[in-house]
Amino acid sequence: MTATTITAPISASGRVRPLAGLQQTFTMAWRSLVAVKHNPLELVDYSITPIMFVFLFTYVLGGQMAGSPEAYLKYALPGIIVQNTLFMTMYTAMALNTDLTKGVFDRLRSLPIARSAPLIGRITADLAKHLWALLLMIGLGLLLGFRVTGGFDGFLLGTLLVIVFAAAVSWSAVLIGMLAGDAEKVQAFAFTLIFPITFTSSAFVMVDTMPGWLQAWSDVNPVTHLSDAFRGLLLGGPVAEPVLWSLVWAAGIALVFYPLAMRAYRAKT
């Protein structure tokens, strides 16, 4: 009598079935989240940095920018959250680059799972961490006097919009992580790219206070659209145009970087 071996549900062509691939993706995402328990410093990065940004911008710049920290917090907190979310997408790039250099993907390739499951699972787990940081910053803002006057629906829609945008930007982070030589280069490239984009937007100051030539860029800057949309949803006000442009930018970023990232991922693994 021979023993029966049970394997993952793979089609005759050797490809994992879509439903099984989805389950494997969520399994990899869950494993990535559970791993935080063994490496709590990772969650500290997603907690301390957001808190530092809120206090730094509110109490160091608030008086100069708006006359008082409380007044500036009302304008700046949505932009601070957007900036922090974009910076944290680069954690995805650094983690993937580290896994690549350590041969983690080579070991996972021997398992009967969808080839994309480890990658998309990592992105999904990191989006959950983005959500944690966002909620932490909102909670801190409430303690400091910020009020969500746009209602609970506005808060939910704004949060969803930021996470969707982060998901799109994550594909550019994947590409950077796959192509960079090491984690230090990932960090340097991310800082060089994200820092000027966020600080030439409406995240921290109103666009009409900028020189004319800079306003022309800021008006089309995706961070401006996302900051204005998130701010409008949290505080109430006209949001149709910035929300639409945020979604257009998110779709465009995903359409450009998803195929490039997947091609680089397949080439490296």
N, C-alpha and C positions, 0 to 999 in steps of 0.2 A: 504494500500500500504506500503510495507516494504522498508526500506532504504537499499541501496547496499553499502557494505564496500569494499574498494579497499585495497588490501594488496600487499606486495612485491611478485614477481614471484617466488614462491617456489613449487618444484615438489611434487608429491603425497607422496614421502617418507619423506617429511619435509626438504629436502636439497635444498639449494639455487642453482639455475641454474648457470653454469659457467660464462656466460656473465653478469648476474646480480651481481654475486660475484665480478667480475672484476670492474664493475661500482662502487660497494660499497667500494671496496678497494681504488679506486682513490678518491672517495668522502671523505673517512676518511683521506687520505693523504692531500687533499686540506684543510680540516678542521684543520688539524694539522699545516699546513703552515699559514693559516689565523690566528690561535691562537697566532702566534708570534707578531701580531699587539697589542695584549693585554698584552703580556709579552716580551717586546723588549730586556730584559736582556738576553734572550735565544740566540738571534741573535748576541748580543754583545760577548757572549762566542765563537761563530763561527767566529768572526771578530778580536777581540783583541788578542786572543791566537795565531792565525796564524801570525799576524803582529809582536807580541813579539818574536816568534820563529825566524822569518826571521832576525830581527835586532840583536837578541842575538847571533845567530850562525855566522852571517856575520861580525859584527863589534867587537865582543868579541873574537871569535876564528879565524876569517879569516886571520889576519896577521900572526899568529903562524902557521896555517895549510898550507897556500899557498903563504905567502909573502905579500899578500894584500887582503883586503876585497873583492875587485872586482873579483880577480882571484878565490877566494874560493867560491863566490856566484855562479859562473858558474858551479862548480862541485856540490855544496851542495844544491842549491835550490830544485832540483827534490827530493832529499832525505828528505829535511825538509818537503816538501809537503806530501810525503808518510808517514813520521812519524806522522805528524799532523792528517792526515786522519785516521790512525789506532787509535790514541788516541781518536779521536772524535767518533769512533764507540761505545766507552764506554758510551757516552751520551745517546745512545739508551738503553743500559743496565740500566742506572740510571733512565731514564724516565719510562721505563717499570716497574721497581721495585717500583717506587713511585706510579704509577697507580695501581699496584697490591695491595699495602698496603692500598691505599685509597678506594679500592672497585670499581674503574672505570670499570674494566672488568665485574664485577658482574652486573652493571647497563646496560652495552652494551649488555650483554647476553640476556636481555629481549627483545631486538629489533629484528625484522625479517630480520636480515642480516647474511651474511656468518660469521661463527665463527672466521675465520682467517682474516677477513677484517680489524679489528682494529690493529692487529699485523703487517700485511704486509703493511697496510697504514702508520703506524708509521715508518717502515723501509724506505718506499718509500720517505716520507717527509724528513727523515734524510739524505737520499742520495742527495736530492736536496740541503740541507744545506751543505753537503760535497762539492758539486759542487760550491756553492757560495764561500766557504773558499778557494778552489783550485784556482778559478779565481781571487780572491782577492790577493792571494799570488803571482800568476803569474804577475798580474798588478803591485804590489809593486816591484817585481823583475825587471820588465821592467824599472820602474822609477829609480832603483838603478844601472842599467847597464846590466842586464841580457838580452840576446837575444836568441830568438827561431830560431836557424839556421836550424832546421830540417824541416821548412816549416809549413804551416797551416795544412796540412794533418797529419804531425807528431804530432802536438799539439792536434788535434782532437782524433787521435788514442791513444795517451798517456793519455789524459783525460778520455777517455772511459775505458781504461785498469785499471786505478786507481779506477774509480767508480765501475767497475765490481768486482774488488778485495775487495773493501769496502763492497759491497753487500754480498759477501761470508762471510767475517769476521763478518758482522752484525749478522749472525745466532749464532756465538759463543757468541756474546754480549747478544743476547736474552736468551740463556741458562744461562749465568751468572746472568742476571737480574732476571730470574725466580727462581733461586736457592739461591741467596744471601739473607741474612736476612734483610738487609737494604741498603740504597744507599751508606752509608759510606763504607760498606764492598765491594760493587761493585767497588768503586773508588780505594780502597786499592788493591784489587785483580788485577784490570786492570793495575795499575801502576807497580805492581810486575811482571806481565806477559809481558807487551808491552815494558817497559823501556829497559830491557836487550836484547830483541830481536832486537830492532831498533839500539841500540848502539853497537851490535856485528855484524853489517851488513856493506855493502858498502854505506849506506846512507850518512855518514859524512866523512869517510876516505876510501882510497883505501885498498882493502883486502890484497894486497901484503906487506903492512906496518905492518901487525899484526903478532904475533908469529905463528909458524907453526900449533900448536894445535888449535889455535883459527881460523886460516884460514880454517881448515877442516870443522868447523861448519859454518863459514860465507859463504863458497862456496855453501852450501845447504840451507842456511837461506832464507826463502821466501821473506823477506824484501830486501835482496841483489838482488834477481832476479827482483823484482818489481822496485826497485830504478834504477838498471842498464837499465831495459827496458824503463822506463819513461825518464831517462836521455838521452838514445840513440835516442828515438823518438823526444825529444825536440831539441837536439843538432845535430842530424844526426850521423850515424855510424851503426855498426852491431848490430842488435836488435833481430834477429830471435830466437836465443837460449834463452835469458832472457824473451822475450815475451812468448815463448812456455812454459817455466817453470813457469812463473807467472800464466798463464791460468791453467796449471796442478795443481798448488797449490790452486788456487781459487776453481777449481772444487772439489779437494780433501777435502778442508775445508768445502765447502757447503754440500758435500755428507755425511760427518761425523756429522756435527753440525745441519743441517736442521732437520733430523728426531728426534734427541735428543731434540732440541729446541721446536719442535712442540709437542712432547710427554710431555715435562715439561709444556708447555703452556696449553695444554688440561687438564693436571692434576690440574693445579692451577686455571683454570677458568671454 
